[in-house]
Amino acid sequence: MARHSDLAADLAKIADGFARTRQALPAPQVLVRAPGVEYASGDRGRRFHAASVGKMLTATLAFQLAESGDLDLDAPLAGLLPESEIDGLFVRRGTDAAPAVTPRHLLTHTSGAADYFEGPNDTGESFVERITRRPGERYLPADLLAFSREHQRPVGAPGERFAYSDTGYVLLARVIEEAGGASLGAQLHDRILGPAGMDASCLLFHTMPGGAASVAPPGAALDLAPILVGRVDLGRAESLSCDWGGGGVVTTVDDLQRFAAAWHGGALLGGASRASMSTIEHRFRAGIHYGAGLMQLRYGGFFPLLAAMPRTIGHLGVTGVHLFSDPARDVTIVLNLHSTAEMTRSFQLHIRLLQRVLRALR
């Protein structure tokens, strides 16, 4: 293996090169962990919005409840949630498919539920446009379900197709609350954040680090890093409350690495549950495939010459947040690029960092 100082210096050159081209954006927050080396850059201790990386935590809660016997992942939603919450969400061509929907469908984005965040709707503007135009609007989980119920239609029958759905993860989080007998925030702290040592993390608008109730305004109290959706910084906006079970966690690069270490090390889930989450059956888009609350990167899908790179698993967030690990080599990469416009560049940075680490591990 190359000298650790050489590897760290090369990783710094890669990250610094990206930082110099970001104009008004903060430097990327970066953490790379591999055998014998730890490299970090950017504002390492500053909290940021994990976006859809939080889906991996929500999915982990669901599998924990399944392991304890408190949740049957194949039970109909009708017996797990009040009828009013699922009413109208799965009606397609005059038929209500709700009786056939299960938590496993929600976990794998195969329920047929619409996606309130990026899916089409009948309001004349996308939900993303809505939250940037009305940053002072506050959302509760019921509001998010109501938006899909009133302004969207299901995209398919349960089990028919993969269709990424934040609406589905709101329903999944509500299932977790009902099955676990406590709020999503409380269960995150008790079952994941506390055991994994994620002391800087919380569920935005609901809890503070350590599990206490949230204060107002939470974005300012937590000094969140910028969260640019388009050109609008929503880091301190009430409308960021639209993320909940699908990605409302606030965290740091070190805390996400702690989550990855605890998850892969078996401290949060047994082997069978981790295998179920990691069973990849669907394609999200070229190079990105999906299991149950977990993504797998197949780098050849981005560019054929990258096909020999090992497949990594974890999750991605829309503002350029990455948490991906190669468990066989004990490598984890955590990134936050702060902006929805930086998604392509976030993968360029990710790939260059991983390539350099892999060369050192040969």
Summary of the structure (lengths in Angstrom):
residues: 362
radius of gyration: 19.6
end to end distance: 6.5
largest distance: 65.1
contacts: 1278
relative contact order: 0.18
helix: 41%
strand: 16%
